[in-house]
């Protein structure tokens, strides 16, 4: 691995390490960290290209930025990631770059992120549920008893029994048994997720504590008139100004916002795992 690549990876590690700390503490990543690394990554690549008269270093960084910009924007507008996560990913793209001839690191990182992100999300969700304790179990049991959920539980049970019976005569019984398990567990997983969303991912704050990109739980109304609508992209600067004006007048005292899991640590774990093991997909081929 050439020295310039080691430098870029070191900067990526520093950014993700610092970003993970702030993400855990405040559920935010400072813009100066992500924007700073974007500029530093592309700036160093440009400087190195000038010195070596080899511009593929710079264009690799631009390609990485564009690729991760598209990926980050997709998840942001789908409401899956916050703006901080997306900006960190863009900065990471400019640091890692895309080597069109032999891009093992970038490709491995993306594939590994699917696995690490899924496992990380499940573990975080489980710990959040355990932290809520009895209140989580009470809500979960109540949700399971709802008529619509009971109907789907019965339907899933019937389908699972049919699959189980077919497995006795099938040439691929393991696949049918696995499918039966997935069908019957899907209803419980769905109830688990709605319970998690209702109890673990929301908090009440004063309007002065709101920041750009915060996701509100529901439309904010005054005298039955919507002043700020719930969106997948979160609060804008204009929304913040408006809410704080109403707060100073005493018309809004609290706002319920969604508090997602800190996802930057998943990027850090993925990077370290990629450098240590390479592409996880190779272990299953």
Secondary structure, DSSP 8 states (H G I E B T S, - for coil): --HHHHHHHHHHHHHHHHHHHHHHHHS---HHHHHHHHHHHHHHHHHHHHHHT-THHHHHHHHHHHHHHHHHHHHHHTTSS-HHHHHHHHHHHHHH---SS--HHHHHHHHHHHHHHHHHHHHHHHHHHHHHTHHHHHHHHHHHTSHHHHHHHHHHHHHHHHHHHHHTT-TTHHHHHHHHHHHHHHHHHHHHHHHHHHHTSEEEE-GGG--TT-EESS-EEETTEEEE---TT---HHHHHHHHHHHHTTS---EEEE-----HHHHHHHHHHHHHH--GGGGG-
